[in-house]
Amino acid sequence: MASNSSNNSRSVGEKNAENHEEDLEQMDFSLDEYNEDEDLETGLSAQDVGFDSVIGHIEDIIMEESFQSIQNGFLEKYYKEFEDTEENKFCYTDIHKEYISTIESYLETELKKRMPDFSMQEFFQNLQARKNELEGEIFEILLTFSDFMAFKEMLIDYRADREGSSVDLSGGLMVVPVQDKLCISGASPFCISGKSIHGP
């Protein structure tokens, strides 16, 4: 009887092994569905990862003193030419071309040092394709290459800062803990003045 039970348990074990082998045969281990251009961990495409890498390097470059010196030197040289009017002077076009040549070539040289296979043309194609989803100082700087009005606005803002005609709102702001405002009779924590717009 013991031998009969061992035969039954062996046959159950063998059946499980056979079923397991059949399951393995039915599983598809091919990588046909795997997209080599996608990072499985982040879900980003290789193009997204490459674009993000370039942006990271550009962030580093524009923070460097050498880039700041070149850009500020250019702005300092030409800011007086730009006026905050609807009309554009003919010289604006030449100044914009010089800016593109100066800043873009510097960026491209620095990016190629960090990424030998870098292509500025390919990067700008990716940048144009993502234009509506990007924001921040880096993208504003990059936009000044292709968008003349963004370039003009940058120079007008620089001029306003240099001549002291820009509006500085920082002096009129005061940060106060909300709890302090809640203790004042009739005060609303959602109003800058501390008084409710509905009255006491």
Buried (B, 14 or more C-beta within 10 A) or exposed (E): EEEEEEEEEEEEEEEEEEEEEEEEEEEEEEEEEEEEEBEEEEEBEEEBBBBEBBBEBBEEBBEEEEBEEBBEEBBEEBBEEBBEEEEBEEEBEEBBEEBBEBBBEBBBEBBEEBBEEBBBEBBBEBBEEEEEEBEEEBBBBBBBBEBEEBBBBBBBBBBBEEEEEEEEEEEEEEEEEEEEBEEEEEBBBEEEEBBEEEEE
